[in-house]
Amino acid sequence: MAREKRPLDKDTSSDGMPEEKHQRVPALASVIVEAVKMDSLQKLGSTLEPLLRRVSRETGRRRIERVLVMLTVM
């Protein structure tokens, strides 16, 4: 009487392939939620970009002015 060999992987599906080999497909709802999040982040970024550019430009100008003042005092 021959015995069947035990599989090494305990996570095998009905077709004999390990579970990790199967590609998992995300649920439609989670895909939609991710798309809405990405769209919201892109809108926020495009809204904040001009403000951030202006603030960084002004900060840079102030620093350059300080350096120039320090150089002319010396």
N, C-alpha and C positions, 0 to 999 in steps of 0.2 A: 504494500500500500504506500504510494508516493504522496508526500505532503507538498502543498504549494508553498513557495517561498514567501516570506513576509516582506512587504514593501519597506524600504528604508524611510521614505517620507510618510509621515502620518497624515499630512494634509493633502490628500489626493482627492480629486473630484471623481465623478462617475466615469469619465473617459480615461482615467488613469494618469492624467497629467497633474503635476503638483499645482496647488492653488496659486502660488506666486507666479507661475508661468502664464496664467490667464490674464489678459488685459482687462482691467476694470474700467467700465464706462461710467462716468459720473452721471448722476440723475439730472434731468432737464432743469429742475428747479434750482439746483446748486449752480448750474452753468448760467442761468439767467441772473441769479443773485450776483455772481462774480462779474458778469458783464455790466450790470447796473453799478456795482462798486467802482469798476474801472472807469466807466463813463463819468461818474461823479468826481473821481480823483482828477481826471483829465480836465474837467470843467473848473475845478478848484484851482488847479495849477495854472491854467490859462488866465484865470481871473487874478491870481496873486502875482503873476510874473511881472507885469509892469510896475506894480508897487515895490516889489523886491529889487527890481533893477534901479528904480529911482533912489531908494534908500541906500543901496550899495554905492551908487554913483556919488551921492551926497557925502557919504562917509569917507569915500576915497578922496574927494575934493578937500574935505576938512583935514585929513591926515597930510595931504600934500602941502596944504597951506601952512600947517604947523611946522613941517620940515623946512619949508622955504623961510619962514619967519626965524626959525632957530639958526639957519645958515646965514641969514643976513645980519643977525645979532652978533655972531662970532666974528 
